[in-house]
Amino acid sequence: MTSTAPLLTSLDDAGLLARAAEIERAGRLIDAERVAVAGEIGHRSRSSLGDEGLSRSENFVSPVKLLAEVTGVSSREAKSRLDLGRRLRAAELLGGLPGPEPFPAVTAALAAGLLPVEAASVITRECIVLAERGVAEASIAEAERALVDAAVGRSGSDGAGRDAGESDVVGGGFAGPEGAVHELTMLGRGAGAVVLGVDDVARLAIRVRELLDPDGAAPRDERHQQLRSLTLTRSADGMFRGRLALTPEQGALWVNATQAILSPRVQPRFRSEDDYVSAQLTADTRTGPQRLADAVTELIARAAGAPEMPHLAGATTTVNVHVSLADLESGQGRAWIDGIDEPVPLGVVERLRCHAPTVATLFGDHGEVLHHGKTRRLFTPAQNRALAARDGGCVWPGCDRPPSWCESHHVEEWRSPAHAPGRTDIGNGVLLCHFHHAHLHSATWALVMRAGVPHVIPPRRCDPEQRPIPTTRRRTTLARSQGATPARRSNAPPGA
């Protein structure tokens, strides 16, 4: 097969778009044949045939596995083709003759290369739901035609051949599914035939389903309530992995709450060269799924610390940590959290001690308990309010997290001789969001206070000169003292 790149580069913009549409239509013709073949494979592999079915006779446990093996597509794609193929395949009558097509409008549009298989799946699925809810066959057929016409850009017409705009008006609206589709399409797109995308077809199909379904959304809500679930499984490597299924209202709450954390609040401004370099050094490099996991964890942590949360054994949610004296003094050891078999690095313990109610049990060389700490390492509510007023949010350069989403961090760590366990004061505290708090504890960055202003010091790999980067969220008049509080460092390079 020769490359088409030289041909494509010679096309102008209009020619390139026309070529894309032409190739897409050709692909739809192939897709229609793929669906038809998959439907026949599914029929010949139906469970009623037992071991004589096609998939079992070929030593496959299911037609999905058979189709995936033969075509090389994923199991998900194979299942999608089989499902649509089964819906579109005509049932066999007595004597083996084929019966009427269950979805003639969809089948015809697919065969003509006008309808994407994704839109066909949406339309047939919603029509099947209507049939299950007891809607009349004539109304379902009318809905199918109307949705196909909308998907391929044809003007809708009712059964008498009238334009949809001439349908009977009931209560100021259009009568029947075709009239409803015409009205909804015109409201969203304006006059004229417009090909709708698959997402638009899906939304339109839902509206038509709600128009015709006499029971409304109540039965679906009952099913959603039964299907909701959340499972968490601890893996051998210590990670927790899970699956969840949320009802629409639960999903909306999750999405809106996490978006409140994830949505950037960036204001346009002119940057100096130093500001640009600082922004590149401190940029958030997390992936989307990582940021979402951190956002959900942050929400749970905030809720767990609320005074009205339920108590266990008379105490709020508390993390119990076990650490040895030798590891604590070296700063390079490990610790164990109650209920977790895998150890965690000491940096995780330091982060927890900053902002989470934590009880640390200190062990000696022979396993004896040397100290069973209290949770008073935390900043008090009054101190947290003072930090919020002083810092205005996360002090990390470029971060926009407000005080309500921040954690209090000790510039000098809890094992420092100058700040012994239990001693917490505002001069040793700053606000950091969950991500930058974890980043500081686990990376080779440093945080120092210079003239009362927090500065972050990048590792040499980011900046060979390790120039301190001042924060930008401080809202008070800062002292002019040039002295610097000793820095908290983790694996800092020599001379940093």
C-alpha positions, 0 to 999 in steps of 0.5 A: 500500500502506497502512502497518500501523504504526497496527495494530501499535501497537494490539496487545499483546505476545501479539498482536504475536508472533502477528502475526509468526508469521502473517506469517512463515507467509504469507511461507513460502508465497510463498518456496515458490513462489519456489523452485519457479519458480526450479527451473523456470527452472533446468530450462529453462536447463539446459546441455544445451539450449545456446543454446535454453535459457531464459537464453541465449535471453534473452541471459543467460550463466546462469540466476542472472543471468536470475533476478537481473535479473527479480526484482531480488534479489542473485546470491547469493539467485538462486543459492540459490533455483535450487539448492534448486529444482533439488534439489526438482524431479522428474526427467522420465521417458521421454515427458516425464512427471514422476518421483517427487519427490526430497524429498517431505517437504521439498516438502510442508512447504514447500508448507504454509508450515511449513518455512523455505527455509533449513532446506529447503536444509540438509536437502536438502544433507545428504541429497545428501551421504548419497547421494553416500556410498552410504547406502541410499535408505530410510535417507536418506528416513527421515532427511529425514522425521525432520529435517523433523518436527524443524524444524516441531515434529512428534513423530517416528515410525518407518515402522511408525507407532510413536512414536520413543521406542518404537523399538528400542534399540541400545547404550542409544540409539535405532535409526534416524535418526528415533530419533536425531533424537528423542533428540538433540532431547529431550536439547537441548529436553526433552519436547514438540514444539518448532520448531527454528531453522535453526541447530539444524536444521543441527546436527541434520542434521550429527549424523544425517549422521555417524550414517549415513555409513559413512566418517565425516569422513575424505573431507570432511577430504581435500576440506577439505585440498585447498580450503584457501587464502590469497591476498593481492593488492596493490591500486593504492592500496597496500592489500592485499586477500585471500581465505581458506578454512580447514579447521575446525581452522585456522579454530578456531585463528584464531578462538580466537587472535583472540578472546583479543585481542578479548575485553574483560576489563571489571570492573564498577566505579563511575565518577566523572564525570571517569572517564566523560568520560575513557572516552568520549574514549578509547573504541575506535571501530573496527568489528568487521572493523577490530578483527579485521584488527588482531588478526590483524596483531598475532598475526603481528607477535608470531610474527615477532619470536619467536626461533625464527622462520626467518631471512632472510639471517641476520636476523629479519623486518626492515622496510626504510624509506627516508626523506629528511632534509627529510621527517624533520626536518619530521615531515610527510613521507612514506617508502617501505617496501621492496616497497610502491610507495605511500608511507606517512606518517612516522607509520607509520615512527615506529610501526615504529621503536618496536617492529619491527626496522627499518632506516631509510635516510636520503637527502639532497636529491640522493638520496645516502645519508646514514645507513643505520640499525640496528635497535638503536632497539628496547627490549631484552628486559630493558627490555621486562620492566621496562616490563611490570612497571612498566606492567602492560599498555597504559597507555591509559586503559580499555585492558585489553591485557596486556603480552604484547600490547603494543608499547614506545613512545618518549614522545620520538620517535627524531628528537628531539634529546634522544633521538638515534637508537639511544638507548632508555631505560625513562624514555622508554618506555611500553607501548601495544597495537597499536591505541592505538600506531597511534592515537597516531602518527596522531592529534592526541593527545599522551602525556606523563610527569608525575611518572612517570605516563603521561598522554594529552592529547586534541586540542581537538576532544575536550576544549577544555581538553586536560586530561591523562588519567592512566593506570590500569595503573601498579602501582608507587609513583609519584614525586611530582615535578611535572615533566613530560617534553616530549610527543610530539605529532602535529599538536597544536593551538597552545597545547596 
